[in-house]
Amino acid sequence: MPSTKQYGTAGPANEAIGGIPTIHYLDFASRGRGQVVRLMWEDAGIAYTDVRYSFEEYPDSKKTVIAEKNPTTNVPVVEINGKILTQSYAMLRHFARQLGEYDGKTEEEKYWADAMCDIAVDWRTQFVNAFFHPQKEETYPKHQQTERVRFLNAFETHLTRHELSRPGPYVLGPTVTYADLVLYQVLHDENLTQEGMKGLQDYPRLRQLADAVERRPNVKAFRESERYLG
Ligand SMILES: N[C@@H](CCC(=O)N[C@@H](CS)C(=O)NCC(=O)O)C(=O)O
């Protein structure tokens, strides 16, 4: 049986998204695509139900309960008020529109947040392929020395040069977006934010962004809570 826990007290942000959502995801500590969805909910003050499948039970659940909810048979899957949502990045953009924040105001801003998110999506795909590869001992170190460096340099350059990002600390300067959360999570999952952001010492602008995400009051409280699993 997956573990099911309820967090938070429903408030105006729950009203904006149509109720109290339930997320179905792997019991993968505070990592993965599902964690970005939790991060946005925590930041926005959204109460939610967290259903976690252990790695042992997941293969069976994938064929049954997950397959019933999602034809592509993977997670995260979100249920809200009888509605099923799939595809983590589409969900984040959907919640951003419903909340009226997290995706910029102008068309230029929305484009730039989406573009930066999509680079992080490409990065995560490469990270996951290398990290969960049967020959991980070879593929992950190679990824760390090649593709990961390419993405780190690309983000550092974009954040330093693009007129919307330059003022910092976020992708859209002072305004947080879902793209910051997506980027933060891949930095975290690649173990670059741990030990005082040690992995970002050569990337000051990325470090500034990751620091700013961690300092957001609700994110800070989440990270300091028992429900944050490292
Ligand atoms: N594009 C999908 C990708 C979903 C995906 O690959 N999820 C992974 C976990 S992060 C998964 O379900 N892995 C186990 C499986 O494929 O059954 C999304 O963003 O939601």
The ligand as a Tripos MOL2 file, in Angstrom:
@<TRIPOS>MOLECULE
LIG
   20    19     1     0     0
SMALL
NO_CHARGES

@<TRIPOS>ATOM
      1 N1          7.0520   13.9620  -19.1750 N.3       1 LIG1
      2 C1          6.5770   13.2550  -18.0040 C.3       1 LIG1
      3 C2          7.6570   12.2530  -17.5990 C.3       1 LIG1
      4 C3          7.1530   11.3440  -16.5060 C.3       1 LIG1
      5 C4          8.2340   10.3870  -16.0260 C.2       1 LIG1
      6 O1          9.0970    9.9340  -16.7800 O.2       1 LIG1
      7 N2          8.1610   10.0710  -14.7230 N.am      1 LIG1
      8 C5          9.0820    9.1680  -14.0960 C.3       1 LIG1
      9 C6          9.3960    9.6130  -12.6770 C.3       1 LIG1
     10 S1         10.0730   11.2510  -12.6140 S.3       1 LIG1
     11 C7          8.4420    7.8080  -13.9790 C.2       1 LIG1
     12 O2          7.2270    7.6890  -13.9250 O.2       1 LIG1
     13 N3          9.2570    6.7670  -13.9010 N.am      1 LIG1
     14 C8          8.7680    5.4460  -13.7060 C.3       1 LIG1
     15 C9          7.9670    4.9300  -14.8830 C.2       1 LIG1
     16 O3          8.1900    5.3750  -16.0230 O.co2     1 LIG1
     17 O4          7.1370    4.0640  -14.6500 O.co2     1 LIG1
     18 C10         6.3230   14.2760  -16.8830 C.2       1 LIG1
     19 O5          6.9870   15.3260  -16.8510 O.co2     1 LIG1
     20 O6          5.4290   14.0410  -16.0670 O.co2     1 LIG1
@<TRIPOS>BOND
     1     1     2 1
     2     2     3 1
     3     2    18 1
     4     3     4 1
     5     4     5 1
     6     5     6 2
     7     5     7 1
     8     7     8 1
     9     8     9 1
    10     8    11 1
    11     9    10 1
    12    11    12 2
    13    11    13 1
    14    13    14 1
    15    14    15 1
    16    15    16 2
    17    15    17 1
    18    18    19 2
    19    18    20 1
@<TRIPOS>SUBSTRUCTURE
     1 LIG1         1 GROUP 0 **** ****
